[in-house]
Amino acid sequence: MRVTTKAGLLCATILGWVATPVAAQVAEPSQIFVLGTITLTADSDESRGGTTTSVTSDEVLRSNRTSLDDALRVAPGVQVGNTGGSRNERLIHVRGFDRFQVPLSVDGIRVYLPADNRLDYGRFLTPDLAEIQLQKGYVSVLNGPGGMGGAINLVTRQPTQPFEGEARLGIEAGNRGDVTARSGFLSLGTRQQDYWLQGSHMRRDSDGFYLSRDYEPRPQQGAGLRDNSDTDDSRLNLKAGWTPNASDEYVLSYTRQTGSKKAPYNIDQPIRGITDAPGPGQGWQRDWTWPEWDLDSLAFYSYTELGGGYLKTRAYYNRFDNLLSAWDDASHSAQTERRAFDSRYKDRAWGLSLEAGADLGAANTLRGALHYRRDKHRSIQFSQPGLGGGADPTEVSEEKTWSLALENTWQARDDLSVIAGISYDRAEVLKADRTADDAGLPTGSSDAVNWQLAAIWQPDSRGEFHASLSSRTRFPTLFDRYSTRFGSAVPNPDLKSERALNVELGYGGDLGPARIETALFYSKVRDMIQSVPTGELNDEGEALSQSRNVGDGTYKGFEVAASWELDDRFGLVANYTYLHRDISDPIRADYRPTDTPRHSAYLRLDWRAMDNLTISPSVEFSSSRLSESAIQPDDPAQIAYTRMGGFGLANLDAEWQATEQASVVFGIRNLFDRNYQLVEGYPEPGRSFFLTTRVTF
């Protein structure tokens, strides 16, 4: 729903009256829900040998990065992208590894979609987070299966005061001045002698985004507001904690996340009801929407000291309800054609994680972990629902995964730690597309032994040096093995797991007045899983594909990040990442890595213009990247690529500290209204404005 100019002015007036602080309450460690972290040990904040980046709630708020992909796009080693196509999902790549190889967790509990794990990072909001933990390369085996190329964990808050709260209101506007999005956030908490309570709720309702004024209109997409880019997302988080003594803690948590979205069309491909019939190498685009994209999680956390050791537990029950609607044409008004359907996923997961540790003498600390998870996927298809079509037989898939891990930390010297870890992971497919009258597809199991070794040297006043070596596995999803992609793919039940060998050398410390973090990394990936054209066509003339192990890949590069307080008025933050990816297959020589630039950089200056006003210009740079072309080549067995141009984006934000408890953040993104694309046929937002007010109490 579009908001009128008068409504926008009224909202802005209210926001100005409520005015919020931004820098007044940076998320201190005591505000982080510690039991929900994945990299903290029992008594320290060591990262166990890898490179960790933490993005705080203050950093997210000041630049209005309300979704997870946007919040991480300026972090070193991270590249953001877009799937394009009919799903149009936002992506995050960590040193070249994608959403299947870098698990996402909320408070330490993995968000996993049993069917395909095709997470849309644009659906995860950031206002209620204390911090975002990003582990790159080396990830402790104690965190469970996955972690082949890194890990992302969204950590919520816990209170520190007898009563505390925060409220935010925000608006966003496009380059034509129209209000495009509205957001609200409320958090309340209390900490008493032996218990604490925390609750928060947020919502962001967006009409979509405006394209750059440099965009050239065409029949598929006119100037101004991007068609079908509207979204509506919310999240509720409730926690209750019991602290019977100074060390032990027991927490019950409930999170409900709801979302709905549409998917913009490719601006160069035919659209039913809008353009002429497809030409050579083209096909009609799919008319898809997602009225529901909902997640629920009920979890129990505990930490108990046992003599000279400890025991941590996490038990959870997760639900994922998703509705995909396919329409007759781009009007999204009828579902009567054979291609129209409603596809509903009703997924459930149960899991338990145990971690225990104890000191073995003065120099060794041994930790062990056991993870168990069971996923159940139910797929319900309604064909031509506009004609009253009934549901096809419900298809059920089930899978169980477990992992047993050990990790030992040896304090070889006062300034040198050596960490070694090993784990055994196993995944078993119990059912695959089984219905009441059909035994379904063949099932099977996969297992893997993972190992890692790291050394951390901390010489006095010279920072920290680390070196690590790890070998981790990623099991294929049910989607990889069995999905027909609505008739466009051939199943491959015998698909093998991917494995990555990660090597890293890094340093972090103070060099003069600047804080430096840098890492040199190399990864060798075996049996990479890719979608491969089979050379055949389906009944509608579309090229068929299949998930296959295509060969080996190498990801190598380096990253450097620096922060420098020039004086009491100026601060500088900068980072640069170089990433080179390569895929080698003995059968096909035409594979190319897509979606990641070779060079990316970020530079930000914080200028304290007045005691209560900070102005922060910033720039983002990205070199060119390859995108898989939407034009089907003459030979359906071939893959066509398009090179997307590099770009630079200028941003400006400001923070006005109105009172000790209230301040206002306002700014401009894509200041010069640059027209650019991350994937062929899908332009990104042009210039936009934001205003957010915040009150703490």
C-alpha positions in Angstrom: 0.0 0.0 0.0 1.4 3.4 -1.0 1.5 6.1 1.7 0.4 9.6 0.6 2.7 12.6 1.0 0.4 14.0 3.8 0.7 10.7 5.6 4.4 10.8 5.2 4.6 14.3 6.6 2.5 13.3 9.6 4.7 10.3 10.3 7.8 12.5 10.0 6.3 15.0 12.5 5.6 12.2 15.0 9.1 10.8 14.5 10.6 14.2 15.2 8.6 14.5 18.4 9.7 11.0 19.6 13.4 11.5 18.7 15.8 8.7 19.5 19.4 8.2 20.7 21.7 6.2 18.6 25.1 6.2 20.1 23.8 6.6 23.6 23.5 2.8 24.1 25.9 0.8 22.1 25.4 -2.9 22.8 27.8 -3.7 25.5 28.8 -7.3 26.1 26.6 -7.5 29.1 23.6 -6.7 26.8 24.3 -9.7 24.5 22.4 -12.9 25.1 25.5 -14.9 26.0 23.9 -18.3 25.9 22.9 -17.5 22.3 26.5 -16.9 21.0 28.4 -19.5 19.0 32.0 -18.3 19.3 32.3 -17.5 23.0 33.9 -20.1 25.3 32.9 -20.7 28.8 35.1 -18.0 30.2 36.5 -15.9 27.4 35.7 -14.4 24.0 38.4 -16.1 22.0 37.4 -17.0 18.4 39.1 -20.4 18.4 41.6 -19.7 15.7 39.5 -18.0 12.9 38.6 -14.5 11.8 35.5 -13.2 13.5 33.7 -10.0 12.6 31.0 -8.6 14.9 28.5 -6.0 13.7 26.9 -4.1 16.5 23.3 -2.8 16.8 24.6 0.7 16.8 26.5 0.2 13.5 23.3 -1.3 11.9 21.1 1.6 13.1 23.3 4.5 12.1 23.2 3.5 8.4 19.6 2.1 8.4 20.6 -1.4 7.4 17.4 -3.1 8.5 17.9 -6.5 6.8 20.6 -9.0 7.3 22.1 -8.9 3.8 22.3 -5.1 4.0 23.9 -5.1 7.4 26.7 -7.4 6.3 27.4 -6.0 2.9 30.1 -3.6 4.2 31.8 -6.2 6.4 35.3 -7.5 5.1 35.1 -10.8 3.4 31.4 -10.5 2.6 29.8 -10.1 -0.8 26.0 -9.7 -1.2 24.0 -10.8 -4.2 20.6 -11.7 -5.6 19.4 -15.0 -7.0 17.4 -13.2 -9.7 14.9 -15.5 -11.4 11.5 -16.1 -10.1 12.6 -16.4 -6.5 14.6 -13.1 -6.3 16.1 -13.9 -2.9 18.9 -11.9 -1.3 22.2 -13.7 -0.8 25.3 -13.5 1.3 28.7 -14.9 0.3 31.4 -15.3 2.9 34.8 -15.5 1.1 32.9 -17.0 -1.8 30.9 -19.6 0.2 27.2 -19.4 -0.2 24.1 -19.9 2.0 24.4 -23.7 1.8 28.0 -23.7 3.0 27.7 -21.0 5.7 25.0 -21.9 8.2 22.8 -19.2 9.7 21.7 -19.3 13.4 19.5 -17.2 15.6 20.8 -17.3 19.2 23.0 -20.3 18.4 20.1 -22.4 17.0 20.4 -23.1 13.3 17.8 -21.8 10.9 17.5 -24.7 8.4 14.8 -25.3 5.8 14.6 -29.1 5.4 13.5 -29.1 1.8 16.1 -26.8 0.2 17.6 -24.4 2.8 17.2 -21.6 0.3 17.2 -18.8 2.9 16.2 -15.3 1.8 18.5 -13.1 3.9 16.3 -10.1 3.1 13.6 -11.6 5.4 15.8 -11.4 8.6 15.4 -8.0 10.3 18.1 -6.5 12.5 16.6 -3.9 15.0 16.2 -6.4 17.9 19.8 -7.8 17.6 22.6 -7.0 20.1 25.1 -8.1 17.4 25.7 -10.1 14.3 28.5 -12.7 14.7 30.3 -13.6 11.5 32.9 -16.4 11.6 35.0 -16.7 8.4 36.9 -19.8 7.3 37.7 -21.8 10.5 34.5 -22.6 12.5 34.7 -24.7 15.7 33.5 -28.3 15.3 31.6 -27.7 18.6 29.1 -25.7 16.7 27.7 -28.7 14.9 27.5 -29.9 11.2 28.0 -27.5 8.4 30.3 -24.5 8.8 32.2 -25.5 5.7 33.1 -21.9 4.8 32.0 -19.9 7.9 29.0 -19.2 10.1 26.5 -16.4 10.8 24.8 -16.0 14.2 22.2 -13.4 15.1 22.4 -12.6 18.8 19.4 -11.0 20.5 19.5 -9.0 23.8 19.1 -9.6 27.4 18.5 -6.9 30.0 21.0 -5.5 32.5 18.8 -3.0 34.4 15.8 -3.4 36.8 13.7 -1.9 34.0 14.8 -0.8 30.5 13.3 -0.2 27.2 13.7 1.1 23.7 11.3 2.4 21.0 12.0 3.3 17.4 10.0 4.6 14.5 11.4 5.0 11.0 10.4 6.0 7.5 12.1 5.6 4.2 11.6 7.5 0.9 12.6 7.0 -2.7 14.3 9.5 -5.1 10.9 10.9 -6.1 10.2 11.9 -2.4 7.4 9.4 -1.8 7.5 7.4 1.5 8.2 3.8 0.6 8.6 2.0 3.9 7.6 2.3 7.5 9.2 0.5 10.5 8.6 0.3 14.2 10.4 -1.4 17.1 9.7 -1.8 20.8 11.9 -3.6 23.4 11.2 -4.0 27.1 13.2 -5.9 29.7 13.8 -6.3 33.4 16.6 -7.9 35.4 16.0 -8.9 39.0 18.1 -10.7 41.6 17.4 -14.2 40.3 15.5 -13.8 37.1 15.2 -11.6 34.0 12.6 -11.0 31.3 13.0 -9.6 27.8 10.5 -9.0 25.0 10.7 -7.2 21.7 8.6 -6.7 18.5 9.4 -5.1 15.2 7.8 -4.6 11.9 8.8 -3.2 8.5 6.2 -2.6 5.8 7.7 -1.6 2.4 6.0 -0.6 -0.8 9.2 -1.5 -2.6 12.1 0.7 -3.8 12.6 3.3 -6.5 14.9 2.7 -9.4 17.6 5.2 -10.4 16.6 8.1 -12.6 19.3 6.8 -15.0 17.3 3.6 -15.5 15.9 3.3 -19.1 12.2 2.3 -19.0 10.9 -0.6 -21.1 7.7 -2.6 -21.4 8.7 -5.0 -18.6 9.5 -2.2 -16.1 8.7 1.5 -16.2 10.5 4.4 -14.4 10.1 5.0 -10.7 8.8 2.3 -8.2 10.2 -1.2 -8.9 7.2 -3.4 -9.7 6.6 -6.3 -7.3 9.3 -5.3 -4.9 7.0 -4.8 -1.9 7.5 -6.8 1.3 6.1 -7.0 4.8 8.2 -8.5 7.7 7.9 -8.7 11.5 9.6 -10.6 14.4 8.5 -11.2 18.0 11.1 -12.4 20.5 10.3 -13.3 24.1 12.7 -14.6 26.7 12.6 -15.5 30.4 15.8 -16.3 32.3 16.4 -17.8 35.8 19.7 -17.2 37.5 19.7 -19.2 40.8 23.3 -18.3 41.5 26.3 -16.2 40.1 27.2 -18.8 37.4 24.2 -20.8 36.3 21.5 -19.7 34.0 18.3 -21.3 32.4 16.4 -19.5 29.7 13.2 -20.2 27.8 12.9 -18.4 24.4 10.2 -18.0 21.8 10.6 -16.3 18.4 8.0 -15.8 15.7 9.0 -14.3 12.4 6.4 -13.6 9.7 7.0 -12.3 6.2 5.3 -11.9 2.8 6.9 -10.7 -0.5 6.6 -10.5 -4.2 9.4 -11.0 -6.7 10.4 -8.4 -9.3 10.6 -9.6 -12.9 13.7 -9.6 -15.1 13.6 -6.3 -17.0 14.8 -7.9 -20.2 12.7 -11.1 -20.4 9.0 -11.5 -21.6 6.2 -11.2 -19.1 2.8 -12.7 -19.6 0.1 -10.0 -20.0 2.7 -7.3 -20.6 5.0 -8.1 -23.4 5.0 -9.9 -26.8 5.7 -13.6 -27.0 9.2 -14.8 -26.3 11.9 -14.6 -29.0 14.8 -16.9 -29.7 16.6 -18.1 -26.5 13.8 -16.7 -24.3 10.9 -18.0 -22.3 8.0 -16.6 -20.3 8.9 -15.6 -16.8 7.2 -17.3 -13.8 4.5 -15.3 -12.0 5.2 -16.1 -8.4 4.5 -14.5 -5.0 5.1 -15.6 -1.4 2.0 -14.7 0.7 3.6 -16.5 3.7 7.3 -16.9 4.8 6.9 -17.7 8.5 9.3 -19.1 11.1 8.6 -20.1 14.7 11.2 -21.3 17.3 10.7 -22.5 20.9 14.0 -23.1 22.7 15.5 -23.9 26.1 19.0 -22.9 27.0 21.0 -23.7 30.1 24.5 -23.2 31.5 25.5 -25.1 34.7 28.8 -25.3 36.4 29.7 -28.8 37.6 32.7 -28.9 39.9 35.7 -27.9 37.7 33.7 -28.0 34.5 30.4 -26.9 32.9 27.4 -28.2 30.9 25.5 -26.2 28.2 22.3 -27.4 26.6 20.1 -26.1 23.8 16.8 -27.9 23.0 14.4 -26.5 20.4 11.4 -27.0 18.2 11.2 -25.1 15.0 8.4 -24.6 12.4 8.6 -23.2 8.9 5.4 -22.4 7.0 5.8 -21.2 3.5 3.3 -20.6 0.7 4.3 -20.1 -2.9 1.5 -19.0 -5.3 1.9 -19.3 -9.0 -0.5 -17.1 -11.1 -1.9 -17.0 -14.6 0.0 -13.8 -15.5 1.7 -10.7 -14.1 -1.6 -9.2 -12.8 -1.6 -11.9 -10.0 -5.4 -12.0 -10.1 -6.3 -15.5 -11.2 -5.1 -19.1 -10.8 -7.0 -21.0 -13.5 -4.3 -22.0 -16.0 -2.5 -25.4 -15.8 0.7 -23.6 -14.7 -1.1 -22.0 -11.7 -0.8 -23.6 -8.3 -0.4 -23.0 -4.5 2.6 -24.9 -3.1 2.6 -25.0 0.7 5.6 -26.2 2.8 4.9 -27.3 6.4 8.3 -28.1 7.9 9.1 -29.1 11.4 12.4 -29.7 13.3 13.4 -31.0 16.7 16.9 -30.8 18.1 19.1 -31.0 21.1 22.7 -29.8 21.6 24.9 -30.6 24.6 28.3 -29.1 25.3 30.6 -29.9 28.2 34.1 -28.9 29.2 36.6 -29.1 31.9 40.2 -28.2 32.6 42.7 -31.1 32.4 45.5 -29.9 34.5 46.9 -26.3 34.2 47.5 -26.3 30.5 44.7 -28.2 28.8 40.9 -27.5 28.4 38.9 -30.3 26.8 35.4 -29.7 25.4 32.9 -32.0 23.8 29.6 -31.5 22.0 26.7 -33.7 20.8 24.2 -32.4 18.4 21.0 -34.2 17.2 18.4 -32.8 14.8 15.4 -34.3 13.1 13.7 -32.5 10.2 10.3 -33.3 8.6 9.2 -31.7 5.4 5.6 -31.8 4.2 4.8 -30.5 0.7 1.2 -29.9 -0.3 0.4 -28.9 -3.8 -2.9 -27.4 -5.0 -3.3 -27.3 -8.8 -5.4 -24.5 -10.4 -6.8 -23.3 -7.1 -8.9 -20.7 -8.9 -11.0 -23.6 -10.3 -11.4 -25.2 -7.0 -8.8 -27.8 -7.6 -8.0 -30.1 -4.6 -4.7 -30.9 -3.1 -2.4 -33.5 -4.6 -1.2 -36.3 -2.3 1.0 -34.8 0.5 4.6 -35.6 0.0 6.7 -36.2 3.1 10.5 -36.2 3.5 12.4 -36.9 6.8 16.0 -36.6 7.7 18.0 -36.9 10.9 21.5 -35.4 11.5 23.8 -35.9 14.4 27.3 -34.8 15.2 29.8 -35.8 17.9 32.8 -33.4 18.4 35.8 -32.9 20.7 38.1 -29.9 20.9 41.1 -29.4 23.1 42.9 -26.1 23.9 46.5 -26.5 24.9 48.2 -23.5 26.6 51.7 -24.3 25.3 53.1 -21.0 26.7 51.7 -17.9 28.3 51.5 -16.3 24.9 50.7 -19.4 22.7 47.6 -21.5 22.5 47.1 -24.5 20.2 43.6 -25.8 19.5 42.7 -29.1 17.9 39.3 -30.4 17.1 37.7 -33.4 15.4 34.0 -34.4 14.8 32.0 -37.2 13.2 28.8 -36.0 11.4 26.1 -38.2 9.9 23.0 -37.4 7.9 20.3 -40.0 7.1 17.4 -39.5 4.7 14.6 -41.6 6.2 11.8 -40.7 3.7 12.0 -38.9 0.3 8.8 -37.5 -1.3 6.8 -40.3 0.2 3.0 -40.2 0.0 0.3 -42.4 1.6 0.2 -44.6 -1.5 3.9 -44.4 -2.7 7.1 -45.4 -1.1 8.8 -42.4 -2.6 12.3 -42.0 -3.9 15.4 -44.0 -2.8 16.9 -42.9 0.5 20.4 -43.1 1.8 22.9 -41.7 4.3 26.1 -39.6 4.3 28.8 -39.3 7.0 32.0 -37.4 7.4 35.0 -36.9 9.7 35.9 -33.2 10.1 39.1 -31.9 11.7 40.8 -28.6 12.5 44.0 -27.2 14.0 44.8 -23.7 15.0 47.5 -21.8 16.8 47.1 -18.3 18.4 50.2 -16.3 19.4 49.7 -13.2 21.6 53.0 -11.5 22.2 52.9 -8.5 24.6 51.6 -5.3 23.0 52.1 -6.7 19.5 48.5 -7.9 18.9 47.4 -11.4 18.1 48.7 -13.7 15.3 46.8 -16.8 14.3 47.1 -19.7 11.8 44.5 -22.4 11.2 43.8 -25.4 9.1 40.4 -27.1 8.8 38.6 -29.7 6.8 34.8 -29.5 6.8 31.9 -31.1 5.0 28.5 -29.9 3.7 25.8 -32.6 3.1 23.5 -32.1 0.1 20.0 -31.0 0.9 16.8 -32.9 -0.1 16.4 -30.3 -2.8 19.8 -31.0 -4.2 19.1 -34.7 -4.4 15.4 -35.0 -5.2 13.8 -31.8 -6.4 12.4 -31.6 -9.9 12.2 -27.8 -9.7 8.6 -27.9 -11.0 9.6 -30.0 -14.0 12.8 -28.2 -14.8 15.3 -30.6 -13.2 16.2 -34.3 -12.9 16.7 -35.8 -9.4 20.1 -37.2 -8.3 19.8 -39.3 -5.2 23.4 -40.4 -5.3 24.8 -36.8 -5.0 28.0 -36.7 -2.8 28.9 -34.2 -0.1 31.1 -31.2 -0.6 34.3 -30.9 1.4 36.5 -27.8 1.9 40.1 -27.6 3.2 40.5 -24.1 4.6 43.9 -22.5 5.4 44.3 -19.1 7.1 47.0 -16.8 8.4 45.9 -13.7 10.3 46.8 -10.8 12.5 44.9 -8.4 14.7 46.3 -5.6 16.8 47.2 -1.9 17.2 49.7 -0.5 14.8 50.3 3.0 16.0 47.0 4.9 16.3 45.1 2.4 14.1 43.5 -0.9 14.9 44.3 -3.5 12.1 42.6 -6.8 11.4 44.0 -8.8 8.4 43.8 -12.3 7.0 45.3 -14.3 4.1 43.0 -17.3 3.2 42.9 -20.2 0.8 40.2 -22.9 0.4 40.2 -26.0 -1.7 36.7 -27.3 -2.3 36.2 -30.9 -3.6 33.0 -32.4 -5.2 31.4 -29.0 -5.7 27.6 -29.2 -6.1 26.3 -27.2 -9.1 23.2 -27.1 -11.2 24.2 -28.6 -14.6 22.3 -28.4 -17.9 21.6 -32.0 -19.1 21.2 -31.0 -22.7 17.6 -32.1 -22.8 14.3 -30.1 -22.8 11.1 -30.6 -20.8 7.6 -30.7 -22.2 7.4 -26.9 -22.2 10.7 -26.6 -24.1 12.7 -25.4 -21.1 16.3 -26.7 -20.6 16.5 -29.4 -17.9 19.2 -29.3 -15.3 20.5 -31.6 -12.5 22.5 -31.1 -9.3 25.9 -32.8 -9.8 29.4 -32.9 -8.3 31.2 -30.9 -10.9 34.8 -31.0 -9.7 37.0 -28.9 -7.5 37.1 -25.2 -6.7 39.7 -22.9 -5.2 38.8 -19.7 -3.2 41.8 -17.5 -2.3 42.5 -14.0 -1.3 43.1 -11.6 1.6 41.2 -9.0 3.6 42.3 -6.1 5.7 40.2 -3.9 8.0 41.3 -0.8 9.9 39.8 1.7 12.3 41.6 4.9 13.3 40.7 7.6 15.7 42.3 10.6 14.1 41.5 12.9 17.0 38.5 13.6 19.3 36.5 14.8 16.3 37.4 12.4 13.5 37.3 8.6 13.1 38.0 6.5 10.0 36.9 2.9 9.2 38.0 1.1 6.1 38.3 -2.4 4.7 39.3 -4.1 1.5 38.8 -7.7 0.2 40.4 -9.5 -2.6 38.8 -12.7 -3.7 39.7 -15.0 -6.6 37.5 -18.1 -7.3 38.1 -20.8 -9.8 36.2 -24.0 -10.7 37.9 -27.0 -12.4 36.0 -29.9 -13.8 37.6 -32.6 -16.0 34.5 -33.0 -18.2 33.3 -29.4 -18.6 35.6 -26.4 -19.1 32.8 -23.8 -19.2 32.1 -23.5 -15.5 32.7 -20.1 -14.1 32.1 -18.8 -10.5 29.3 -16.2 -10.4 27.9 -13.5 -8.1 31.2 -12.5 -6.3 33.5 -9.5 -7.3 37.2 -9.9 -7.2 37.7 -6.5 -5.4 35.4 -4.9 -2.8 36.1 -2.1 -0.4 34.4 0.2 2.1 35.4 3.5 3.6 33.7 5.6 6.3 34.5 8.8 8.0 32.8 9.8 11.3 33.0 13.6 11.9 31.8 14.9 15.2 30.7 18.3 13.8 29.2 19.4 17.2 29.0 17.8 20.6 25.6 16.4 19.8 25.9 15.9 16.0 28.0 13.3 14.1 28.1 13.3 10.3 29.3 10.2 8.5 30.0 10.0 4.7 30.9 6.6 3.4 31.6 4.9 0.1 31.2 1.3 -1.1 33.2 -0.1 -4.0 32.7 -3.4 -6.0 34.4 -4.6 -9.1 32.6 -6.5 -11.9 31.2 -10.0 -11.4 29.8 -12.7 -13.6 26.1 -13.5 -13.7 24.5 -16.5 -15.3 22.6 -15.2 -18.4 18.8 -15.5 -18.6 19.1 -15.9 -22.4 19.1 -19.6 -23.2 21.9 -20.6 -25.6 21.2 -22.4 -28.8 22.8 -25.5 -27.3 20.8 -26.3 -24.1 23.8 -28.1 -22.7 25.8 -24.9 -22.6 26.0 -22.2 -19.9 25.9 -18.5 -20.9 27.3 -15.8 -18.7 27.0 -12.0 -18.5 29.6 -9.7 -16.9 27.9 -7.1 -14.6 29.8 -3.8 -14.3 31.5 -2.7 -11.2 30.1 0.2 -9.2 30.8 2.7 -6.4 28.1 4.0 -4.0 28.3 7.1 -1.9 26.2 7.3 1.3 25.7 9.9 4.0 24.2 9.5 7.4 24.0 11.8 10.5 23.1 11.3 14.1 21.7 14.1 16.2 21.7 13.5 20.0 18.7 15.5 21.0 18.8 14.5 24.7 20.5 11.9 26.9 17.8 9.4 26.1 16.6 10.6 22.6 18.2 11.1 19.2 17.5 11.0 15.5 19.3 9.3 12.7 18.8 10.5 9.1 20.7 9.9 5.9 20.9 9.1 2.2 21.8 5.9 0.5 23.2 5.8 -3.0 23.7 9.5 -2.9 24.4 10.0 -6.6 21.6 7.7 -7.7 23.8 5.1 -9.4 22.1 2.6 -11.7 23.7 -0.8 -11.1 22.9 -4.5 -11.0 24.2 -7.5 -9.0 22.6 -10.0 -11.3 21.5 -9.6 -15.0 18.1 -8.1 -15.4 17.5 -7.0 -11.8 18.5 -3.4 -11.1 19.2 -2.4 -7.5 17.6 0.6 -5.6 18.5 4.2 -6.6 18.8 7.1 -4.2 16.8 6.7 -1.0 16.4 8.7 2.2 15.7 7.5 5.8 14.8 9.0 9.1 14.8 6.9 12.3 14.0 8.1 15.8 15.0 6.3 19.0 14.1 6.6 22.7 15.6 4.6 25.5 14.2 4.5 29.0 
